[in-house]
């Protein structure tokens, strides 16, 4: 994978920093670095869309009000 081109040609004596470019995804860890065994993230956790969706069967009567009316 090639990164962006340098802003100007690199000349002898120039200093620069090279970074591997980890995007913190499980797929990249395995494909780019062959290191999925040591991945320390949580690749199988549900995302925000799962967490904030309505519960199945949440219809009339489940409006957050009192169950003792």
MOPAC internal coordinates of N, CA, C and O (Angstrom, degrees):
PM7 1SCF
backbone

  N    0.0000 0     0.00 0     0.00 0    0    0    0
  C    1.4503 1     0.00 0     0.00 0    1    0    0
  C    1.5181 1   109.27 1     0.00 0    2    1    0
  O    1.2310 1   120.68 1   -56.37 1    3    2    1
  N    1.2760 1   116.31 1   123.63 1    3    2    1
  C    1.4559 1   120.80 1   178.89 1    5    3    2
  C    1.5215 1   109.53 1   -93.18 1    6    5    3
  O    1.2310 1   121.25 1   -38.65 1    7    6    5
  N    1.3123 1   115.22 1   141.35 1    7    6    5
  C    1.4566 1   120.25 1   177.95 1    9    7    6
  C    1.5150 1   110.61 1   -91.99 1   10    9    7
  O    1.2310 1   120.37 1    10.46 1   11   10    9
  N    1.3157 1   116.89 1  -169.54 1   11   10    9
  C    1.4628 1   120.45 1   179.47 1   13   11   10
  C    1.5315 1   110.48 1   -67.92 1   14   13   11
  O    1.2310 1   120.77 1   -26.80 1   15   14   13
  N    1.2994 1   116.14 1   153.20 1   15   14   13
  C    1.4649 1   121.38 1   178.52 1   17   15   14
  C    1.5241 1   109.48 1   -70.49 1   18   17   15
  O    1.2310 1   120.11 1   -30.66 1   19   18   17
  N    1.3275 1   117.40 1   149.34 1   19   18   17
  C    1.4713 1   118.76 1   177.11 1   21   19   18
  C    1.5252 1   110.40 1   -66.18 1   22   21   19
  O    1.2310 1   119.86 1   -27.37 1   23   22   21
  N    1.3318 1   117.86 1   152.63 1   23   22   21
  C    1.4694 1   120.41 1  -177.78 1   25   23   22
  C    1.5274 1   113.04 1   -64.51 1   26   25   23
  O    1.2310 1   120.14 1   156.03 1   27   26   25
  N    1.3329 1   117.33 1   -23.97 1   27   26   25
  C    1.4722 1   122.12 1   176.28 1   29   27   26
  C    1.5280 1   107.24 1  -147.66 1   30   29   27
  O    1.2310 1   119.21 1   -16.78 1   31   30   29
  N    1.3237 1   119.10 1   163.22 1   31   30   29
  C    1.4670 1   120.68 1   179.99 1   33   31   30
  C    1.5344 1   111.38 1   -60.34 1   34   33   31
  O    1.2310 1   120.48 1   -36.76 1   35   34   33
  N    1.3190 1   116.70 1   143.24 1   35   34   33
  C    1.4652 1   121.86 1   178.29 1   37   35   34
  C    1.5268 1   107.96 1   -82.05 1   38   37   35
  O    1.2310 1   120.84 1   -50.02 1   39   38   37
  N    1.3380 1   116.00 1   129.98 1   39   38   37
  C    1.4626 1   121.50 1  -178.17 1   41   39   38
  C    1.5256 1   109.62 1  -116.13 1   42   41   39
  O    1.2310 1   119.74 1   -22.50 1   43   42   41
  N    1.3110 1   118.10 1   157.50 1   43   42   41
  C    1.4672 1   120.38 1   176.71 1   45   43   42
  C    1.5267 1   110.85 1   -54.84 1   46   45   43
  O    1.2310 1   120.91 1   -46.98 1   47   46   45
  N    1.3164 1   115.86 1   133.02 1   47   46   45
  C    1.4567 1   121.11 1  -179.63 1   49   47   46
  C    1.5179 1   113.95 1    94.49 1   50   49   47
  O    1.2310 1   119.77 1   168.03 1   51   50   49
  N    1.3347 1   118.04 1   -11.97 1   51   50   49
  C    1.4684 1   121.05 1   177.36 1   53   51   50
  C    1.5256 1   109.54 1   -69.22 1   54   53   51
  O    1.2310 1   120.58 1   -36.85 1   55   54   53
  N    1.3080 1   116.49 1   143.15 1   55   54   53
  C    1.4596 1   122.05 1   175.17 1   57   55   54
  C    1.5187 1   110.29 1  -104.44 1   58   57   55
  O    1.2310 1   120.42 1   -36.75 1   59   58   57
  N    1.3174 1   116.81 1   143.25 1   59   58   57
  C    1.4587 1   121.10 1   177.11 1   61   59   58
  C    1.5090 1   109.75 1  -157.79 1   62   61   59
  O    1.2310 1   120.69 1   -15.30 1   63   62   61
  N    1.3042 1   116.28 1   164.70 1   63   62   61
  C    1.4600 1   122.95 1   179.48 1   65   63   62
  C    1.5213 1   108.85 1  -116.19 1   66   65   63
  O    1.2310 1   120.95 1   -45.80 1   67   66   65
  N    1.3247 1   115.78 1   134.20 1   67   66   65
  C    1.4549 1   121.29 1   177.36 1   69   67   66
  C    1.5253 1   107.42 1  -107.53 1   70   69   67
  O    1.2310 1   120.56 1   -51.60 1   71   70   69
  N    1.3378 1   116.53 1   128.40 1   71   70   69
  C    1.4562 1   122.12 1  -179.29 1   73   71   70
  C    1.5222 1   109.07 1  -120.54 1   74   73   71
  O    1.2310 1   120.30 1   -42.15 1   75   74   73
  N    1.3315 1   117.03 1   137.85 1   75   74   73
  C    1.4672 1   121.27 1  -176.73 1   77   75   74
  C    1.5191 1   112.29 1   -65.16 1   78   77   75
  O    1.2310 1   119.14 1   145.22 1   79   78   77
  N    1.2972 1   119.25 1   -34.78 1   79   78   77
  C    1.4615 1   121.20 1   176.51 1   81   79   78
  C    1.5122 1   114.14 1    87.37 1   82   81   79
  O    1.2310 1   119.69 1  -124.02 1   83   82   81
  N    1.2960 1   118.20 1    55.98 1   83   82   81
  C    1.4671 1   122.33 1   177.37 1   85   83   82
  C    1.5224 1   109.59 1   -80.56 1   86   85   83
  O    1.2310 1   120.27 1   -53.62 1   87   86   85
  N    1.3292 1   117.08 1   126.38 1   87   86   85
  C    1.4622 1   120.39 1   177.86 1   89   87   86
  C    1.5260 1   112.05 1  -100.43 1   90   89   87
  O    1.2310 1   120.22 1  -168.63 1   91   90   89
  N    1.3229 1   117.18 1    11.37 1   91   90   89
  C    1.4730 1   124.82 1   173.88 1   93   91   90
  C    1.5364 1   113.48 1    66.80 1   94   93   91
  O    1.2310 1   119.79 1  -155.80 1   95   94   93
  N    1.3506 1   118.00 1    24.20 1   95   94   93
  C    1.4586 1   120.52 1   177.23 1   97   95   94
  C    1.5215 1   110.02 1  -105.54 1   98   97   95
  O    1.2310 1   120.49 1   -34.58 1   99   98   97
  N    1.3175 1   116.68 1   145.42 1   99   98   97
  C    1.4572 1   122.57 1  -179.04 1  101   99   98
  C    1.5316 1   111.22 1   -60.26 1  102  101   99
  O    1.2310 1   120.24 1   137.91 1  103  102  101
  N    1.3266 1   117.14 1   -42.09 1  103  102  101
  C    1.4690 1   120.76 1  -179.01 1  105  103  102
  C    1.5291 1   111.03 1   -61.56 1  106  105  103
  O    1.2310 1   119.97 1   137.51 1  107  106  105
  N    1.3185 1   117.65 1   -42.49 1  107  106  105
  C    1.4596 1   121.19 1   179.97 1  109  107  106
  C    1.5184 1   110.60 1   -67.13 1  110  109  107
  O    1.2310 1   120.33 1   140.64 1  111  110  109
  N    1.3123 1   116.97 1   -39.36 1  111  110  109
  C    1.4559 1   121.35 1  -179.63 1  113  111  110
  C    1.5346 1   110.20 1   -59.60 1  114  113  111
  O    1.2310 1   120.43 1   139.02 1  115  114  113
  N    1.3222 1   116.79 1   -40.98 1  115  114  113
  C    1.4549 1   120.20 1   179.81 1  117  115  114
  C    1.5178 1   112.96 1   -77.49 1  118  117  115
  O    1.2310 1   120.28 1   134.99 1  119  118  117
  N    1.3398 1   117.07 1   -45.01 1  119  118  117
  C    1.4620 1   121.28 1  -174.01 1  121  119  118
  C    1.5299 1   112.20 1   -74.76 1  122  121  119
  O    1.2310 1   120.19 1   133.11 1  123  122  121
  N    1.3246 1   117.24 1   -46.89 1  123  122  121
  C    1.4639 1   120.75 1  -173.14 1  125  123  122
  C    1.5233 1   112.58 1   -84.60 1  126  125  123
  O    1.2310 1   120.58 1   142.43 1  127  126  125
  N    1.3424 1   116.49 1   -37.57 1  127  126  125
  C    1.4543 1   120.14 1  -173.68 1  129  127  126
  C    1.5254 1   113.49 1  -112.20 1  130  129  127
  O    1.2310 1   119.47 1   175.54 1  131  130  129
  N    1.3376 1   118.62 1    -4.46 1  131  130  129
  C    1.4670 1   123.43 1  -177.21 1  133  131  130
  C    1.5310 1   110.29 1    50.11 1  134  133  131
  O    1.2310 1   120.92 1  -132.88 1  135  134  133
  N    1.3282 1   115.84 1    47.12 1  135  134  133
  C    1.4631 1   120.74 1  -173.82 1  137  135  134
  C    1.5228 1   112.17 1  -135.35 1  138  137  135
  O    1.2310 1   119.42 1  -148.51 1  139  138  137
  N    1.3382 1   118.71 1    31.49 1  139  138  137
  C    1.4580 1   119.72 1  -178.04 1  141  139  138
  C    1.5245 1   112.76 1   -65.19 1  142  141  139
  O    1.2310 1   119.78 1   155.48 1  143  142  141
  N    1.3219 1   118.02 1   -24.52 1  143  142  141
  C    1.4590 1   120.74 1   179.26 1  145  143  142
  C    1.5310 1   110.81 1   -63.15 1  146  145  143
  O    1.2310 1   119.88 1   147.04 1  147  146  145
  N    1.3222 1   117.84 1   -32.96 1  147  146  145
  C    1.4666 1   121.99 1  -178.42 1  149  147  146
  C    1.5248 1   113.78 1   -99.18 1  150  149  147
  O    1.2310 1   119.65 1  -171.37 1  151  150  149
  N    1.3222 1   118.27 1     8.63 1  151  150  149
  C    1.4603 1   121.70 1   178.76 1  153  151  150
  C    1.5242 1   109.02 1   -60.82 1  154  153  151
  O    1.2310 1   120.26 1   -50.63 1  155  154  153
  N    1.3247 1   117.11 1   129.37 1  155  154  153
  C    1.4605 1   120.35 1  -175.27 1  157  155  154
  C    1.5203 1   112.78 1  -112.53 1  158  157  155
  O    1.2310 1   120.21 1  -157.87 1  159  158  157
  N    1.3122 1   117.19 1    22.13 1  159  158  157
  C    1.4571 1   120.84 1   176.79 1  161  159  158
  C    1.5176 1   110.51 1   -96.29 1  162  161  159
  O    1.2310 1   120.62 1    15.99 1  163  162  161
  N    1.3016 1   116.43 1  -164.01 1  163  162  161
  C    1.4557 1   123.03 1  -179.74 1  165  163  162
  C    1.5279 1   108.59 1  -125.83 1  166  165  163
  O    1.2310 1   119.91 1  -101.58 1  167  166  165
  N    1.3459 1   117.78 1    78.42 1  167  166  165
  C    1.4576 1   119.93 1  -172.31 1  169  167  166
  C    1.5228 1   114.88 1   -70.99 1  170  169  167
  O    1.2310 1   119.60 1   162.90 1  171  170  169
  N    1.3082 1   118.36 1   -17.10 1  171  170  169
  C    1.4619 1   119.92 1  -174.69 1  173  171  170
  C    1.5301 1   113.21 1  -110.10 1  174  173  171
  O    1.2310 1   120.51 1  -165.25 1  175  174  173
  N    1.3331 1   116.63 1    14.75 1  175  174  173
  C    1.4665 1   120.47 1   176.27 1  177  175  174
  C    1.5275 1   108.57 1   -76.96 1  178  177  175
  O    1.2310 1   120.02 1   -38.76 1  179  178  177
  N    1.3239 1   117.57 1   141.24 1  179  178  177
  C    1.4692 1   118.70 1   177.50 1  181  179  178
  C    1.5235 1   110.47 1   -67.38 1  182  181  179
  O    1.2310 1   120.95 1   -31.55 1  183  182  181
  N    1.3020 1   115.78 1   148.45 1  183  182  181
  C    1.4591 1   121.03 1  -179.55 1  185  183  182
  C    1.5166 1   112.05 1   -81.74 1  186  185  183
  O    1.2310 1   120.57 1     1.43 1  187  186  185
  N    1.3270 1   116.51 1  -178.57 1  187  186  185
  C    1.4651 1   121.71 1  -178.36 1  189  187  186
  C    1.5157 1   112.57 1   -61.29 1  190  189  187
  O    1.2310 1   119.81 1   145.77 1  191  190  189
  N    1.3302 1   117.97 1   -34.23 1  191  190  189
  C    1.4548 1   119.75 1  -179.30 1  193  191  190
  C    1.5273 1   111.07 1   -63.00 1  194  193  191
  O    1.2310 1   119.84 1   146.42 1  195  194  193
  N    1.3065 1   117.92 1   -33.58 1  195  194  193
  C    1.4649 1   121.66 1   177.18 1  197  195  194
  C    1.5283 1   110.61 1   -72.14 1  198  197  195
  O    1.2310 1   120.84 1   138.79 1  199  198  197
  N    1.3113 1   116.00 1   -41.21 1  199  198  197
  C    1.4611 1   121.12 1  -175.16 1  201  199  198
  C    1.5233 1   112.17 1   -67.22 1  202  201  199
  O    1.2310 1   119.25 1   142.36 1  203  202  201
  N    1.3256 1   119.03 1   -37.64 1  203  202  201
  C    1.4590 1   121.60 1  -174.21 1  205  203  202
  C    1.5254 1   114.23 1   -97.51 1  206  205  203
  O    1.2310 1   119.78 1  -176.36 1  207  206  205
  N    1.3215 1   118.02 1     3.64 1  207  206  205
  C    1.4654 1   118.70 1   179.54 1  209  207  206
  C    1.5285 1   110.48 1   -75.60 1  210  209  207
  O    1.2310 1   120.64 1   -15.86 1  211  210  209
  N    1.3211 1   116.39 1   164.14 1  211  210  209
  C    1.4546 1   121.32 1   179.59 1  213  211  210
  C    1.5185 1   110.06 1   -71.59 1  214  213  211
  O    1.2310 1   120.79 1   -34.96 1  215  214  213
  N    1.3040 1   116.09 1   145.04 1  215  214  213
  C    1.4579 1   120.58 1   178.30 1  217  215  214
  C    1.5288 1   109.57 1   -69.32 1  218  217  215
  O    1.2310 1   120.05 1   -35.46 1  219  218  217
  N    1.3433 1   117.52 1   144.54 1  219  218  217
  C    1.4664 1   119.54 1   177.56 1  221  219  218
  C    1.5286 1   110.72 1   -58.60 1  222  221  219
  O    1.2310 1   120.32 1   -44.89 1  223  222  221
  N    1.2898 1   117.00 1   135.11 1  223  222  221
  C    1.4642 1   121.32 1   179.53 1  225  223  222
  C    1.5123 1   113.91 1    80.33 1  226  225  223
  O    1.2310 1   120.03 1  -171.39 1  227  226  225
  N    1.3183 1   117.56 1     8.61 1  227  226  225
  C    1.4641 1   118.99 1   179.92 1  229  227  226
  C    1.5231 1   108.14 1   -82.84 1  230  229  227
  O    1.2310 1   121.41 1   -88.64 1  231  230  229
  N    1.2681 1   114.91 1    91.36 1  231  230  229
  C    1.4532 1   120.49 1  -177.92 1  233  231  230
  C    1.5102 1   110.03 1  -118.67 1  234  233  231
  O    1.2310 1   120.10 1    31.90 1  235  234  233
  N    1.3189 1   117.42 1  -148.10 1  235  234  233
  C    1.4586 1   121.74 1   179.01 1  237  235  234
  C    1.5327 1   111.25 1   -57.45 1  238  237  235
  O    1.2310 1   121.34 1   -39.29 1  239  238  237
  N    1.2932 1   115.04 1   140.71 1  239  238  237
  C    1.4613 1   120.14 1   179.57 1  241  239  238
  C    1.5131 1   113.23 1    96.57 1  242  241  239
  O    1.2310 1   119.79 1   160.47 1  243  242  241
  N    1.2948 1   118.00 1   -19.53 1  243  242  241
  C    1.4653 1   120.87 1   178.36 1  245  243  242
  C    1.5272 1   108.47 1  -108.36 1  246  245  243
  O    1.2310 1   121.55 1  -114.70 1  247  246  245
  N    1.3195 1   114.64 1    65.30 1  247  246  245
  C    1.4576 1   120.42 1  -176.46 1  249  247  246
  C    1.5292 1   112.87 1  -105.49 1  250  249  247
  O    1.2310 1   120.02 1  -171.42 1  251  250  249
  N    1.3434 1   117.56 1     8.58 1  251  250  249
  C    1.4555 1   120.64 1  -178.34 1  253  251  250
  C    1.5108 1   113.48 1    88.57 1  254  253  251
  O    1.2310 1   120.42 1   176.49 1  255  254  253
  N    1.3179 1   116.80 1    -3.51 1  255  254  253
  C    1.4658 1   120.14 1   179.04 1  257  255  254
  C    1.5275 1   111.54 1   -81.77 1  258  257  255
  O    1.2310 1   120.97 1     2.86 1  259  258  257
  N    1.3003 1   115.75 1  -177.14 1  259  258  257
  C    1.4486 1   122.34 1  -179.35 1  261  259  258
  C    1.5215 1   110.97 1   -67.07 1  262  261  259
  O    1.2310 1   120.30 1   -39.03 1  263  262  261
  N    1.3288 1   117.02 1   140.97 1  263  262  261
  C    1.4527 1   121.97 1   176.09 1  265  263  262
  C    1.5339 1   110.37 1   -84.55 1  266  265  263
  O    1.2310 1   120.34 1   169.69 1  267  266  265
  N    1.3330 1   116.96 1   -10.31 1  267  266  265
  C    1.4749 1   121.92 1  -178.43 1  269  267  266
  C    1.5154 1   108.80 1  -110.95 1  270  269  267
  O    1.2310 1   119.64 1   -94.55 1  271  270  269
  N    1.3207 1   118.29 1    85.45 1  271  270  269
  C    1.4716 1   121.77 1  -177.47 1  273  271  270
  C    1.4996 1   110.17 1  -102.28 1  274  273  271
  O    1.2310 1   120.10 1   180.00 1  275  274  273

